[in-house]
Amino acid sequence: MKKWISIAVIALLAGCSSTEVVRQLDVTVGQQLIDLKKARDNGALSASEYDSQRRKLINNVE
């Protein structure tokens, strides 16, 4: 009986582990604004899209 309980516990705990590495990126608002400007300058964003995204970033800080 103890053997089955031990096997069940090991099986449950093994399912909780992962080999996937998760990295959190801490991108500052300043860096996001720089990236937005680059996208606009390179033609990836229109002026209105740039303005809209810029306002969203700034409003989220306040």
PDBQT receptor file of N, H, CA, C and O in Angstrom, charges set to zero:
ATOM      1  N   MET A   1       0.829  -1.195   0.000  1.00  0.00    +0.000 N 
ATOM      2  CA  MET A   1       0.000   0.000   0.000  1.00  0.00    +0.000 C 
ATOM      3  C   MET A   1       0.874   1.260   0.000  1.00  0.00    +0.000 C 
ATOM      4  O   MET A   1       0.642   2.193  -0.768  1.00  0.00    +0.000 OA
ATOM      5  N   LYS A   2       1.890   1.263   0.885  1.00  0.00    +0.000 N 
ATOM      6  H   LYS A   2       2.078   0.505   1.509  1.00  0.00    +0.000 HD
ATOM      7  CA  LYS A   2       2.780   2.426   0.944  1.00  0.00    +0.000 C 
ATOM      8  C   LYS A   2       3.498   2.631  -0.388  1.00  0.00    +0.000 C 
ATOM      9  O   LYS A   2       3.745   3.758  -0.817  1.00  0.00    +0.000 OA
ATOM     10  N   LYS A   3       3.822   1.509  -1.026  1.00  0.00    +0.000 N 
ATOM     11  H   LYS A   3       3.621   0.594  -0.677  1.00  0.00    +0.000 HD
ATOM     12  CA  LYS A   3       4.517   1.599  -2.305  1.00  0.00    +0.000 C 
ATOM     13  C   LYS A   3       3.649   2.307  -3.337  1.00  0.00    +0.000 C 
ATOM     14  O   LYS A   3       4.153   3.135  -4.097  1.00  0.00    +0.000 OA
ATOM     15  N   TRP A   4       2.362   1.999  -3.380  1.00  0.00    +0.000 N 
ATOM     16  H   TRP A   4       1.953   1.327  -2.764  1.00  0.00    +0.000 HD
ATOM     17  CA  TRP A   4       1.449   2.618  -4.343  1.00  0.00    +0.000 C 
ATOM     18  C   TRP A   4       1.239   4.098  -4.040  1.00  0.00    +0.000 C 
ATOM     19  O   TRP A   4       1.132   4.916  -4.954  1.00  0.00    +0.000 OA
ATOM     20  N   ILE A   5       1.183   4.429  -2.777  1.00  0.00    +0.000 N 
ATOM     21  H   ILE A   5       1.270   3.764  -2.035  1.00  0.00    +0.000 HD
ATOM     22  CA  ILE A   5       1.039   5.842  -2.397  1.00  0.00    +0.000 C 
ATOM     23  C   ILE A   5       2.290   6.614  -2.809  1.00  0.00    +0.000 C 
ATOM     24  O   ILE A   5       2.200   7.728  -3.325  1.00  0.00    +0.000 OA
ATOM     25  N   SER A   6       3.447   6.018  -2.579  1.00  0.00    +0.000 N 
ATOM     26  H   SER A   6       3.520   5.113  -2.160  1.00  0.00    +0.000 HD
ATOM     27  CA  SER A   6       4.700   6.669  -2.974  1.00  0.00    +0.000 C 
ATOM     28  C   SER A   6       4.764   6.871  -4.483  1.00  0.00    +0.000 C 
ATOM     29  O   SER A   6       5.174   7.931  -4.956  1.00  0.00    +0.000 OA
ATOM     30  N   ILE A   7       4.360   5.857  -5.231  1.00  0.00    +0.000 N 
ATOM     31  H   ILE A   7       4.027   4.996  -4.846  1.00  0.00    +0.000 HD
ATOM     32  CA  ILE A   7       4.361   5.957  -6.693  1.00  0.00    +0.000 C 
ATOM     33  C   ILE A   7       3.392   7.042  -7.152  1.00  0.00    +0.000 C 
ATOM     34  O   ILE A   7       3.707   7.812  -8.059  1.00  0.00    +0.000 OA
ATOM     35  N   ALA A   8       2.212   7.106  -6.527  1.00  0.00    +0.000 N 
ATOM     36  H   ALA A   8       1.956   6.480  -5.790  1.00  0.00    +0.000 HD
ATOM     37  CA  ALA A   8       1.220   8.118  -6.895  1.00  0.00    +0.000 C 
ATOM     38  C   ALA A   8       1.744   9.523  -6.613  1.00  0.00    +0.000 C 
ATOM     39  O   ALA A   8       1.572  10.427  -7.431  1.00  0.00    +0.000 OA
ATOM     40  N   VAL A   9       2.375   9.707  -5.470  1.00  0.00    +0.000 N 
ATOM     41  H   VAL A   9       2.515   8.972  -4.806  1.00  0.00    +0.000 HD
ATOM     42  CA  VAL A   9       2.920  11.016  -5.110  1.00  0.00    +0.000 C 
ATOM     43  C   VAL A   9       4.026  11.415  -6.083  1.00  0.00    +0.000 C 
ATOM     44  O   VAL A   9       4.069  12.558  -6.538  1.00  0.00    +0.000 OA
ATOM     45  N   ILE A  10       4.906  10.493  -6.398  1.00  0.00    +0.000 N 
ATOM     46  H   ILE A  10       4.871   9.565  -6.028  1.00  0.00    +0.000 HD
ATOM     47  CA  ILE A  10       5.990  10.785  -7.343  1.00  0.00    +0.000 C 
ATOM     48  C   ILE A  10       5.427  11.136  -8.712  1.00  0.00    +0.000 C 
ATOM     49  O   ILE A  10       5.903  12.066  -9.363  1.00  0.00    +0.000 OA
ATOM     50  N   ALA A  11       4.414  10.394  -9.149  1.00  0.00    +0.000 N 
ATOM     51  H   ALA A  11       4.027   9.639  -8.620  1.00  0.00    +0.000 HD
ATOM     52  CA  ALA A  11       3.804  10.665 -10.455  1.00  0.00    +0.000 C 
ATOM     53  C   ALA A  11       3.157  12.044 -10.478  1.00  0.00    +0.000 C 
ATOM     54  O   ALA A  11       3.274  12.767 -11.468  1.00  0.00    +0.000 OA
ATOM     55  N   LEU A  12       2.481  12.411  -9.403  1.00  0.00    +0.000 N 
ATOM     56  H   LEU A  12       2.386  11.824  -8.600  1.00  0.00    +0.000 HD
ATOM     57  CA  LEU A  12       1.846  13.728  -9.345  1.00  0.00    +0.000 C 
ATOM     58  C   LEU A  12       2.880  14.846  -9.351  1.00  0.00    +0.000 C 
ATOM     59  O   LEU A  12       2.713  15.852 -10.040  1.00  0.00    +0.000 OA
ATOM     60  N   LEU A  13       3.941  14.664  -8.585  1.00  0.00    +0.000 N 
ATOM     61  H   LEU A  13       4.076  13.847  -8.025  1.00  0.00    +0.000 HD
ATOM     62  CA  LEU A  13       4.977  15.694  -8.523  1.00  0.00    +0.000 C 
ATOM     63  C   LEU A  13       5.754  15.791  -9.832  1.00  0.00    +0.000 C 
ATOM     64  O   LEU A  13       6.177  16.880 -10.221  1.00  0.00    +0.000 OA
ATOM     65  N   ALA A  14       5.941  14.691 -10.498  1.00  0.00    +0.000 N 
ATOM     66  H   ALA A  14       5.598  13.806 -10.182  1.00  0.00    +0.000 HD
ATOM     67  CA  ALA A  14       6.656  14.710 -11.773  1.00  0.00    +0.000 C 
ATOM     68  C   ALA A  14       5.871  15.485 -12.818  1.00  0.00    +0.000 C 
ATOM     69  O   ALA A  14       6.465  16.108 -13.698  1.00  0.00    +0.000 OA
ATOM     70  N   GLY A  15       4.560  15.456 -12.737  1.00  0.00    +0.000 N 
ATOM     71  H   GLY A  15       4.078  14.950 -12.023  1.00  0.00    +0.000 HD
ATOM     72  CA  GLY A  15       3.729  16.197 -13.681  1.00  0.00    +0.000 C 
ATOM     73  C   GLY A  15       3.796  17.694 -13.469  1.00  0.00    +0.000 C 
ATOM     74  O   GLY A  15       3.449  18.460 -14.369  1.00  0.00    +0.000 OA
ATOM     75  N   CYS A  16       4.231  18.125 -12.308  1.00  0.00    +0.000 N 
ATOM     76  H   CYS A  16       4.512  17.503 -11.577  1.00  0.00    +0.000 HD
ATOM     77  CA  CYS A  16       4.300  19.553 -11.997  1.00  0.00    +0.000 C 
ATOM     78  C   CYS A  16       5.596  20.195 -12.482  1.00  0.00    +0.000 C 
ATOM     79  O   CYS A  16       5.695  21.420 -12.547  1.00  0.00    +0.000 OA
ATOM     80  N   SER A  17       6.567  19.392 -12.814  1.00  0.00    +0.000 N 
ATOM     81  H   SER A  17       6.486  18.397 -12.761  1.00  0.00    +0.000 HD
ATOM     82  CA  SER A  17       7.848  19.965 -13.221  1.00  0.00    +0.000 C 
ATOM     83  C   SER A  17       7.876  20.200 -14.722  1.00  0.00    +0.000 C 
ATOM     84  O   SER A  17       7.091  19.632 -15.481  1.00  0.00    +0.000 OA
ATOM     85  N   SER A  18       8.795  21.046 -15.119  1.00  0.00    +0.000 N 
ATOM     86  H   SER A  18       9.433  21.507 -14.502  1.00  0.00    +0.000 HD
ATOM     87  CA  SER A  18       8.926  21.374 -16.530  1.00  0.00    +0.000 C 
ATOM     88  C   SER A  18      10.382  21.663 -16.835  1.00  0.00    +0.000 C 
ATOM     89  O   SER A  18      11.123  22.160 -15.987  1.00  0.00    +0.000 OA
ATOM     90  N   THR A  19      10.775  21.350 -18.040  1.00  0.00    +0.000 N 
ATOM     91  H   THR A  19      10.173  20.946 -18.729  1.00  0.00    +0.000 HD
ATOM     92  CA  THR A  19      12.135  21.675 -18.458  1.00  0.00    +0.000 C 
ATOM     93  C   THR A  19      12.169  22.978 -19.243  1.00  0.00    +0.000 C 
ATOM     94  O   THR A  19      13.237  23.433 -19.652  1.00  0.00    +0.000 OA
ATOM     95  N   GLU A  20      11.010  23.574 -19.453  1.00  0.00    +0.000 N 
ATOM     96  H   GLU A  20      10.142  23.204 -19.121  1.00  0.00    +0.000 HD
ATOM     97  CA  GLU A  20      10.920  24.821 -20.209  1.00  0.00    +0.000 C 
ATOM     98  C   GLU A  20      11.404  25.987 -19.358  1.00  0.00    +0.000 C 
ATOM     99  O   GLU A  20      10.991  26.144 -18.209  1.00  0.00    +0.000 OA
ATOM    100  N   VAL A  21      12.273  26.793 -19.928  1.00  0.00    +0.000 N 
ATOM    101  H   VAL A  21      12.608  26.665 -20.862  1.00  0.00    +0.000 HD
ATOM    102  CA  VAL A  21      12.799  27.964 -19.233  1.00  0.00    +0.000 C 
ATOM    103  C   VAL A  21      11.939  29.165 -19.600  1.00  0.00    +0.000 C 
ATOM    104  O   VAL A  21      11.726  29.456 -20.777  1.00  0.00    +0.000 OA
ATOM    105  N   VAL A  22      11.449  29.858 -18.576  1.00  0.00    +0.000 N 
ATOM    106  H   VAL A  22      11.623  29.621 -17.620  1.00  0.00    +0.000 HD
ATOM    107  CA  VAL A  22      10.623  31.042 -18.794  1.00  0.00    +0.000 C 
ATOM    108  C   VAL A  22      11.452  32.254 -18.411  1.00  0.00    +0.000 C 
ATOM    109  O   VAL A  22      11.984  32.336 -17.304  1.00  0.00    +0.000 OA
ATOM    110  N   ARG A  23      11.553  33.190 -19.338  1.00  0.00    +0.000 N 
ATOM    111  H   ARG A  23      11.121  33.123 -20.237  1.00  0.00    +0.000 HD
ATOM    112  CA  ARG A  23      12.305  34.416 -19.068  1.00  0.00    +0.000 C 
ATOM    113  C   ARG A  23      11.365  35.599 -19.136  1.00  0.00    +0.000 C 
ATOM    114  O   ARG A  23      10.607  35.762 -20.092  1.00  0.00    +0.000 OA
ATOM    115  N   GLN A  24      11.429  36.413 -18.115  1.00  0.00    +0.000 N 
ATOM    116  H   GLN A  24      12.045  36.281 -17.339  1.00  0.00    +0.000 HD
ATOM    117  CA  GLN A  24      10.613  37.617 -18.088  1.00  0.00    +0.000 C 
ATOM    118  C   GLN A  24      11.430  38.761 -18.672  1.00  0.00    +0.000 C 
ATOM    119  O   GLN A  24      12.564  39.010 -18.261  1.00  0.00    +0.000 OA
ATOM    120  N   LEU A  25      10.843  39.436 -19.618  1.00  0.00    +0.000 N 
ATOM    121  H   LEU A  25       9.922  39.234 -19.951  1.00  0.00    +0.000 HD
ATOM    122  CA  LEU A  25      11.515  40.581 -20.219  1.00  0.00    +0.000 C 
ATOM    123  C   LEU A  25      11.001  41.855 -19.564  1.00  0.00    +0.000 C 
ATOM    124  O   LEU A  25       9.805  42.144 -19.598  1.00  0.00    +0.000 OA
ATOM    125  N   ASP A  26      11.892  42.594 -18.985  1.00  0.00    +0.000 N 
ATOM    126  H   ASP A  26      12.864  42.359 -18.957  1.00  0.00    +0.000 HD
ATOM    127  CA  ASP A  26      11.529  43.861 -18.375  1.00  0.00    +0.000 C 
ATOM    128  C   ASP A  26      11.907  44.981 -19.337  1.00  0.00    +0.000 C 
ATOM    129  O   ASP A  26      13.008  45.529 -19.277  1.00  0.00    +0.000 OA
ATOM    130  N   VAL A  27      10.979  45.306 -20.217  1.00  0.00    +0.000 N 
ATOM    131  H   VAL A  27      10.085  44.861 -20.266  1.00  0.00    +0.000 HD
ATOM    132  CA  VAL A  27      11.208  46.358 -21.193  1.00  0.00    +0.000 C 
ATOM    133  C   VAL A  27      10.603  47.638 -20.638  1.00  0.00    +0.000 C 
ATOM    134  O   VAL A  27       9.429  47.669 -20.270  1.00  0.00    +0.000 OA
ATOM    135  N   THR A  28      11.398  48.680 -20.581  1.00  0.00    +0.000 N 
ATOM    136  H   THR A  28      12.352  48.654 -20.880  1.00  0.00    +0.000 HD
ATOM    137  CA  THR A  28      10.912  49.945 -20.041  1.00  0.00    +0.000 C 
ATOM    138  C   THR A  28      10.001  50.631 -21.048  1.00  0.00    +0.000 C 
ATOM    139  O   THR A  28      10.027  50.333 -22.242  1.00  0.00    +0.000 OA
ATOM    140  N   VAL A  29       9.206  51.544 -20.545  1.00  0.00    +0.000 N 
ATOM    141  H   VAL A  29       9.185  51.786 -19.575  1.00  0.00    +0.000 HD
ATOM    142  CA  VAL A  29       8.334  52.329 -21.416  1.00  0.00    +0.000 C 
ATOM    143  C   VAL A  29       9.186  53.136 -22.387  1.00  0.00    +0.000 C 
ATOM    144  O   VAL A  29       8.822  53.296 -23.553  1.00  0.00    +0.000 OA
ATOM    145  N   GLY A  30      10.307  53.638 -21.913  1.00  0.00    +0.000 N 
ATOM    146  H   GLY A  30      10.602  53.507 -20.966  1.00  0.00    +0.000 HD
ATOM    147  CA  GLY A  30      11.206  54.392 -22.784  1.00  0.00    +0.000 C 
ATOM    148  C   GLY A  30      11.682  53.554 -23.964  1.00  0.00    +0.000 C 
ATOM    149  O   GLY A  30      11.716  54.027 -25.100  1.00  0.00    +0.000 OA
ATOM    150  N   GLN A  31      12.050  52.299 -23.685  1.00  0.00    +0.000 N 
ATOM    151  H   GLN A  31      12.022  51.914 -22.762  1.00  0.00    +0.000 HD
ATOM    152  CA  GLN A  31      12.491  51.415 -24.762  1.00  0.00    +0.000 C 
ATOM    153  C   GLN A  31      11.346  51.110 -25.718  1.00  0.00    +0.000 C 
ATOM    154  O   GLN A  31      11.551  51.037 -26.929  1.00  0.00    +0.000 OA
ATOM    155  N   GLN A  32      10.146  50.932 -25.182  1.00  0.00    +0.000 N 
ATOM    156  H   GLN A  32       9.980  50.991 -24.198  1.00  0.00    +0.000 HD
ATOM    157  CA  GLN A  32       8.985  50.684 -26.038  1.00  0.00    +0.000 C 
ATOM    158  C   GLN A  32       8.708  51.882 -26.941  1.00  0.00    +0.000 C 
ATOM    159  O   GLN A  32       8.358  51.715 -28.110  1.00  0.00    +0.000 OA
ATOM    160  N   LEU A  33       8.867  53.092 -26.397  1.00  0.00    +0.000 N 
ATOM    161  H   LEU A  33       9.151  53.227 -25.448  1.00  0.00    +0.000 HD
ATOM    162  CA  LEU A  33       8.670  54.295 -27.208  1.00  0.00    +0.000 C 
ATOM    163  C   LEU A  33       9.725  54.396 -28.312  1.00  0.00    +0.000 C 
ATOM    164  O   LEU A  33       9.416  54.785 -29.439  1.00  0.00    +0.000 OA
ATOM    165  N   ILE A  34      10.955  54.047 -27.987  1.00  0.00    +0.000 N 
ATOM    166  H   ILE A  34      11.205  53.731 -27.072  1.00  0.00    +0.000 HD
ATOM    167  CA  ILE A  34      12.023  54.045 -28.997  1.00  0.00    +0.000 C 
ATOM    168  C   ILE A  34      11.702  53.037 -30.097  1.00  0.00    +0.000 C 
ATOM    169  O   ILE A  34      11.858  53.330 -31.282  1.00  0.00    +0.000 OA
ATOM    170  N   ASP A  35      11.251  51.847 -29.695  1.00  0.00    +0.000 N 
ATOM    171  H   ASP A  35      11.124  51.609 -28.731  1.00  0.00    +0.000 HD
ATOM    172  CA  ASP A  35      10.900  50.817 -30.675  1.00  0.00    +0.000 C 
ATOM    173  C   ASP A  35       9.735  51.258 -31.553  1.00  0.00    +0.000 C 
ATOM    174  O   ASP A  35       9.722  50.996 -32.756  1.00  0.00    +0.000 OA
ATOM    175  N   LEU A  36       8.758  51.928 -30.948  1.00  0.00    +0.000 N 
ATOM    176  H   LEU A  36       8.769  52.141 -29.971  1.00  0.00    +0.000 HD
ATOM    177  CA  LEU A  36       7.627  52.442 -31.728  1.00  0.00    +0.000 C 
ATOM    178  C   LEU A  36       8.099  53.453 -32.770  1.00  0.00    +0.000 C 
ATOM    179  O   LEU A  36       7.673  53.418 -33.924  1.00  0.00    +0.000 OA
ATOM    180  N   LYS A  37       8.982  54.352 -32.347  1.00  0.00    +0.000 N 
ATOM    181  H   LYS A  37       9.328  54.381 -31.409  1.00  0.00    +0.000 HD
ATOM    182  CA  LYS A  37       9.485  55.373 -33.275  1.00  0.00    +0.000 C 
ATOM    183  C   LYS A  37      10.249  54.728 -34.423  1.00  0.00    +0.000 C 
ATOM    184  O   LYS A  37      10.112  55.141 -35.575  1.00  0.00    +0.000 OA
ATOM    185  N   LYS A  38      11.054  53.714 -34.111  1.00  0.00    +0.000 N 
ATOM    186  H   LYS A  38      11.166  53.378 -33.175  1.00  0.00    +0.000 HD
ATOM    187  CA  LYS A  38      11.784  53.007 -35.164  1.00  0.00    +0.000 C 
ATOM    188  C   LYS A  38      10.812  52.354 -36.144  1.00  0.00    +0.000 C 
ATOM    189  O   LYS A  38      11.026  52.386 -37.355  1.00  0.00    +0.000 OA
ATOM    190  N   ALA A  39       9.748  51.764 -35.615  1.00  0.00    +0.000 N 
ATOM    191  H   ALA A  39       9.574  51.738 -34.630  1.00  0.00    +0.000 HD
ATOM    192  CA  ALA A  39       8.754  51.120 -36.477  1.00  0.00    +0.000 C 
ATOM    193  C   ALA A  39       8.083  52.145 -37.381  1.00  0.00    +0.000 C 
ATOM    194  O   ALA A  39       7.843  51.881 -38.559  1.00  0.00    +0.000 OA
ATOM    195  N   ARG A  40       7.781  53.313 -36.827  1.00  0.00    +0.000 N 
ATOM    196  H   ARG A  40       7.975  53.528 -35.870  1.00  0.00    +0.000 HD
ATOM    197  CA  ARG A  40       7.188  54.384 -37.637  1.00  0.00    +0.000 C 
ATOM    198  C   ARG A  40       8.174  54.868 -38.691  1.00  0.00    +0.000 C 
ATOM    199  O   ARG A  40       7.814  55.033 -39.857  1.00  0.00    +0.000 OA
ATOM    200  N   ASP A  41       9.417  55.095 -38.279  1.00  0.00    +0.000 N 
ATOM    201  H   ASP A  41       9.709  54.961 -37.332  1.00  0.00    +0.000 HD
ATOM    202  CA  ASP A  41      10.437  55.586 -39.208  1.00  0.00    +0.000 C 
ATOM    203  C   ASP A  41      10.724  54.591 -40.337  1.00  0.00    +0.000 C 
ATOM    204  O   ASP A  41      11.066  54.985 -41.451  1.00  0.00    +0.000 OA
ATOM    205  N   ASN A  42      10.580  53.301 -40.036  1.00  0.00    +0.000 N 
ATOM    206  H   ASN A  42      10.302  52.980 -39.130  1.00  0.00    +0.000 HD
ATOM    207  CA  ASN A  42      10.830  52.264 -41.046  1.00  0.00    +0.000 C 
ATOM    208  C   ASN A  42       9.598  51.947 -41.885  1.00  0.00    +0.000 C 
ATOM    209  O   ASN A  42       9.653  51.107 -42.783  1.00  0.00    +0.000 OA
ATOM    210  N   GLY A  43       8.487  52.618 -41.592  1.00  0.00    +0.000 N 
ATOM    211  H   GLY A  43       8.442  53.301 -40.863  1.00  0.00    +0.000 HD
ATOM    212  CA  GLY A  43       7.273  52.415 -42.372  1.00  0.00    +0.000 C 
ATOM    213  C   GLY A  43       6.406  51.262 -41.914  1.00  0.00    +0.000 C 
ATOM    214  O   GLY A  43       5.418  50.934 -42.571  1.00  0.00    +0.000 OA
ATOM    215  N   ALA A  44       6.756  50.638 -40.792  1.00  0.00    +0.000 N 
ATOM    216  H   ALA A  44       7.558  50.905 -40.258  1.00  0.00    +0.000 HD
ATOM    217  CA  ALA A  44       5.956  49.527 -40.281  1.00  0.00    +0.000 C 
ATOM    218  C   ALA A  44       4.667  50.020 -39.627  1.00  0.00    +0.000 C 
ATOM    219  O   ALA A  44       3.686  49.280 -39.549  1.00  0.00    +0.000 OA
ATOM    220  N   LEU A  45       4.668  51.266 -39.159  1.00  0.00    +0.000 N 
ATOM    221  H   LEU A  45       5.464  51.867 -39.223  1.00  0.00    +0.000 HD
ATOM    222  CA  LEU A  45       3.484  51.894 -38.554  1.00  0.00    +0.000 C 
ATOM    223  C   LEU A  45       3.193  53.203 -39.265  1.00  0.00    +0.000 C 
ATOM    224  O   LEU A  45       4.101  53.937 -39.655  1.00  0.00    +0.000 OA
ATOM    225  N   SER A  46       1.910  53.476 -39.423  1.00  0.00    +0.000 N 
ATOM    226  H   SER A  46       1.173  52.880 -39.106  1.00  0.00    +0.000 HD
ATOM    227  CA  SER A  46       1.530  54.790 -39.950  1.00  0.00    +0.000 C 
ATOM    228  C   SER A  46       1.627  55.801 -38.815  1.00  0.00    +0.000 C 
ATOM    229  O   SER A  46       1.777  55.427 -37.652  1.00  0.00    +0.000 OA
ATOM    230  N   ALA A  47       1.542  57.071 -39.154  1.00  0.00    +0.000 N 
ATOM    231  H   ALA A  47       1.420  57.375 -40.099  1.00  0.00    +0.000 HD
ATOM    232  CA  ALA A  47       1.604  58.121 -38.134  1.00  0.00    +0.000 C 
ATOM    233  C   ALA A  47       0.460  57.979 -37.142  1.00  0.00    +0.000 C 
ATOM    234  O   ALA A  47       0.658  58.174 -35.943  1.00  0.00    +0.000 OA
ATOM    235  N   SER A  48      -0.734  57.642 -37.623  1.00  0.00    +0.000 N 
ATOM    236  H   SER A  48      -0.895  57.484 -38.597  1.00  0.00    +0.000 HD
ATOM    237  CA  SER A  48      -1.877  57.505 -36.712  1.00  0.00    +0.000 C 
ATOM    238  C   SER A  48      -1.721  56.275 -35.817  1.00  0.00    +0.000 C 
ATOM    239  O   SER A  48      -2.091  56.319 -34.643  1.00  0.00    +0.000 OA
ATOM    240  N   GLU A  49      -1.177  55.177 -36.357  1.00  0.00    +0.000 N 
ATOM    241  H   GLU A  49      -0.877  55.142 -37.311  1.00  0.00    +0.000 HD
ATOM    242  CA  GLU A  49      -0.932  53.988 -35.534  1.00  0.00    +0.000 C 
ATOM    243  C   GLU A  49       0.114  54.289 -34.467  1.00  0.00    +0.000 C 
ATOM    244  O   GLU A  49      -0.024  53.879 -33.314  1.00  0.00    +0.000 OA
ATOM    245  N   TYR A  50       1.152  55.003 -34.861  1.00  0.00    +0.000 N 
ATOM    246  H   TYR A  50       1.263  55.336 -35.798  1.00  0.00    +0.000 HD
ATOM    247  CA  TYR A  50       2.204  55.393 -33.922  1.00  0.00    +0.000 C 
ATOM    248  C   TYR A  50       1.623  56.234 -32.790  1.00  0.00    +0.000 C 
ATOM    249  O   TYR A  50       1.879  55.969 -31.616  1.00  0.00    +0.000 OA
ATOM    250  N   ASP A  51       0.838  57.254 -33.152  1.00  0.00    +0.000 N 
ATOM    251  H   ASP A  51       0.630  57.469 -34.106  1.00  0.00    +0.000 HD
ATOM    252  CA  ASP A  51       0.244  58.133 -32.143  1.00  0.00    +0.000 C 
ATOM    253  C   ASP A  51      -0.662  57.356 -31.198  1.00  0.00    +0.000 C 
ATOM    254  O   ASP A  51      -0.640  57.583 -29.988  1.00  0.00    +0.000 OA
ATOM    255  N   SER A  52      -1.448  56.451 -31.736  1.00  0.00    +0.000 N 
ATOM    256  H   SER A  52      -1.466  56.267 -32.719  1.00  0.00    +0.000 HD
ATOM    257  CA  SER A  52      -2.364  55.652 -30.921  1.00  0.00    +0.000 C 
ATOM    258  C   SER A  52      -1.598  54.769 -29.932  1.00  0.00    +0.000 C 
ATOM    259  O   SER A  52      -1.926  54.732 -28.746  1.00  0.00    +0.000 OA
ATOM    260  N   GLN A  53      -0.583  54.063 -30.418  1.00  0.00    +0.000 N 
ATOM    261  H   GLN A  53      -0.316  54.092 -31.381  1.00  0.00    +0.000 HD
ATOM    262  CA  GLN A  53       0.206  53.180 -29.556  1.00  0.00    +0.000 C 
ATOM    263  C   GLN A  53       1.005  53.973 -28.525  1.00  0.00    +0.000 C 
ATOM    264  O   GLN A  53       1.163  53.539 -27.384  1.00  0.00    +0.000 OA
ATOM    265  N   ARG A  54       1.499  55.120 -28.929  1.00  0.00    +0.000 N 
ATOM    266  H   ARG A  54       1.371  55.472 -29.856  1.00  0.00    +0.000 HD
ATOM    267  CA  ARG A  54       2.260  55.984 -28.016  1.00  0.00    +0.000 C 
ATOM    268  C   ARG A  54       1.369  56.455 -26.865  1.00  0.00    +0.000 C 
ATOM    269  O   ARG A  54       1.773  56.426 -25.702  1.00  0.00    +0.000 OA
ATOM    270  N   ARG A  55       0.151  56.891 -27.203  1.00  0.00    +0.000 N 
ATOM    271  H   ARG A  55      -0.177  56.915 -28.148  1.00  0.00    +0.000 HD
ATOM    272  CA  ARG A  55      -0.789  57.330 -26.158  1.00  0.00    +0.000 C 
ATOM    273  C   ARG A  55      -1.111  56.187 -25.199  1.00  0.00    +0.000 C 
ATOM    274  O   ARG A  55      -1.175  56.396 -23.987  1.00  0.00    +0.000 OA
ATOM    275  N   LYS A  56      -1.314  54.988 -25.726  1.00  0.00    +0.000 N 
ATOM    276  H   LYS A  56      -1.262  54.818 -26.710  1.00  0.00    +0.000 HD
ATOM    277  CA  LYS A  56      -1.613  53.831 -24.870  1.00  0.00    +0.000 C 
ATOM    278  C   LYS A  56      -0.475  53.568 -23.893  1.00  0.00    +0.000 C 
ATOM    279  O   LYS A  56      -0.712  53.333 -22.708  1.00  0.00    +0.000 OA
ATOM    280  N   LEU A  57       0.759  53.605 -24.387  1.00  0.00    +0.000 N 
ATOM    281  H   LEU A  57       0.951  53.795 -25.350  1.00  0.00    +0.000 HD
ATOM    282  CA  LEU A  57       1.912  53.379 -23.513  1.00  0.00    +0.000 C 
ATOM    283  C   LEU A  57       1.998  54.429 -22.415  1.00  0.00    +0.000 C 
ATOM    284  O   LEU A  57       2.192  54.103 -21.245  1.00  0.00    +0.000 OA
ATOM    285  N   ILE A  58       1.852  55.681 -22.799  1.00  0.00    +0.000 N 
ATOM    286  H   ILE A  58       1.694  55.946 -23.750  1.00  0.00    +0.000 HD
ATOM    287  CA  ILE A  58       1.972  56.777 -21.833  1.00  0.00    +0.000 C 
ATOM    288  C   ILE A  58       0.829  56.738 -20.826  1.00  0.00    +0.000 C 
ATOM    289  O   ILE A  58       1.050  56.981 -19.640  1.00  0.00    +0.000 OA
ATOM    290  N   ASN A  59      -0.384  56.437 -21.273  1.00  0.00    +0.000 N 
ATOM    291  H   ASN A  59      -0.563  56.239 -22.237  1.00  0.00    +0.000 HD
ATOM    292  CA  ASN A  59      -1.529  56.375 -20.362  1.00  0.00    +0.000 C 
ATOM    293  C   ASN A  59      -1.418  55.220 -19.377  1.00  0.00    +0.000 C 
ATOM    294  O   ASN A  59      -1.936  55.313 -18.265  1.00  0.00    +0.000 OA
ATOM    295  N   ASN A  60      -0.753  54.135 -19.761  1.00  0.00    +0.000 N 
ATOM    296  H   ASN A  60      -0.332  54.059 -20.665  1.00  0.00    +0.000 HD
ATOM    297  CA  ASN A  60      -0.590  52.997 -18.856  1.00  0.00    +0.000 C 
ATOM    298  C   ASN A  60       0.402  53.283 -17.745  1.00  0.00    +0.000 C 
ATOM    299  O   ASN A  60       0.381  52.613 -16.712  1.00  0.00    +0.000 OA
ATOM    300  N   VAL A  61       1.270  54.262 -17.936  1.00  0.00    +0.000 N 
ATOM    301  H   VAL A  61       1.288  54.806 -18.775  1.00  0.00    +0.000 HD
ATOM    302  CA  VAL A  61       2.255  54.621 -16.921  1.00  0.00    +0.000 C 
ATOM    303  C   VAL A  61       1.608  55.450 -15.830  1.00  0.00    +0.000 C 
ATOM    304  O   VAL A  61       1.935  55.304 -14.652  1.00  0.00    +0.000 OA
ATOM    305  N   GLU A  62       0.707  56.304 -16.213  1.00  0.00    +0.000 N 
ATOM    306  H   GLU A  62       0.441  56.423 -17.170  1.00  0.00    +0.000 HD
ATOM    307  CA  GLU A  62       0.095  57.234 -15.257  1.00  0.00    +0.000 C 
ATOM    308  C   GLU A  62      -0.838  56.562 -14.307  1.00  0.00    +0.000 C 
ATOM    309  O   GLU A  62      -1.424  57.220 -13.447  1.00  0.00    +0.000 OA
TER     310      GLU A  62
